[in-house]
């Protein structure tokens, strides 16, 4: 009995498992990038909104900063949403930013993987106690 060809058989049997593990790693990495991007966008939006003196200006600036932060990232969002709560916009108060982003998997390495996941993040920024204006 000979062992000729056994390495080829082993390679054929292990290749699908290795490919599956590689695909899992790619999807997990994409989700990690998306989660970080959404968290960063929420933080940026809340901080930006907390620096403006009026509720309307804070809301507009915060939403724009959040969307800009999402667009600057390496992960493309489908229907991004940025909501700014300025109900406590006053010196010593806080501003809350809620950001959501749906990430599709169909562009991972050009493969057509079906599915998407929505990531959400909330960030709170404290308004400077000594700022001027209201």
N, C-alpha and C positions, 0 to 999 in steps of 0.2 A: 504494500500500500504506500502510495506516494503523497507528499504534501504539495505537489505542483498545482498552482492555481488557487490555493487557499487564501492567499493575500488578496487576490482580485475579488473573490467571493466576499471576504470580510469588508473590503472597501465598498462594494456594492450594497451591502447590508447597512453599513454605518452612515453612508452619505445622506440619505433622507433625514436621519436623526440630526446630523450636523446642520443641514440646511434649515430644519425647523427651529433649532436653537438660535441660529443666526437671525432668522426672521423675528423671533421673539425678542432678541436683543435690540433689533432695529426699532420695533414698535415701542418697546419700553423706553428707549432713548428718545424717540419722538415725543412720547407723552411727557417725559421729564422736561424736555426743552419747552414744550407748550405750557406746562404748569408753571415753570419759572418765569416765562414770558408774561403770563397773565398776572402773576403775583407782582412782578416788577411794574407792569402797567398800572395796577391798582395803587401801588405805592407812589408812583410818579403823579398820577392824577390827584390823589388826595393831597400830596405835598404842594402841588401847583395851585389847587383850589384854595388851600389855606393861606395863601399869600395875597389874595385879592380882597379889597375892602367891601365890595357889595356882593350880595347873593347871586345876582345875574352874571356879573363878571366872573365870579368864582366858578359857577356852574359851567359857563362857556369855556373858560380856560382849562378847567379840570377835564372836561369831556374831550377837548381837543388834544390835550397832553396825553391822555390815556390812549386815544386812537392812534396818535403819532407813535407812541411807544409800542403798541401792538404791530403797527405797520413796519417799524424799524427792525423787528425781530426776524429770525430765520424760519419761523413757522407761520404759515398763512392761515389766517382765521376766516371762517365763513360767518358772516353776520355778527361782527363784534358789537358788544354793547358796553357802554360806560354810563353809569348812573352815579350822580354826585348828590349827597345829602348835605345841604348847607343850613339845616334848621338850627344848628348851634354855632353858626359863624359869628363869633364875637371874640374879643380878646380873652384868652383863657379857655375858650370853647374848643370844638373839634369839628372836623370835616371828615365825612365817610365816603369812600369811593368803592363802588361795586363794579367789577369787570367780569364779563363772561365772553368766552371764545369757543367756537366749535371747530375742532381740528379734524380734517378728513385724513384717512390713511391712504387714499388712492394715489398719492404722488410719492410714496416712499420708494426710492430707487427705481422709479419708473414702472413699478409693478402695480397692477390693478387690484389692490387689497380693498375689499369693501369694508365700510364701517367708518364711524366718526365718534368723537367723544367731546363733550362740552366740559370745559374747565371754568371754574368760578373762583374769584378771589375778592377779599374785602380788606381794605386798608383804612386806618384811621390816622389822621394827622392833627396834631394839636396846634391851635392857632396861637401865635406868639402873644403872650400877655402884654407886652410893652409896645405892640404895634400901634401906629397912629391911624385914626380914621375908624369908621364903623361899617 
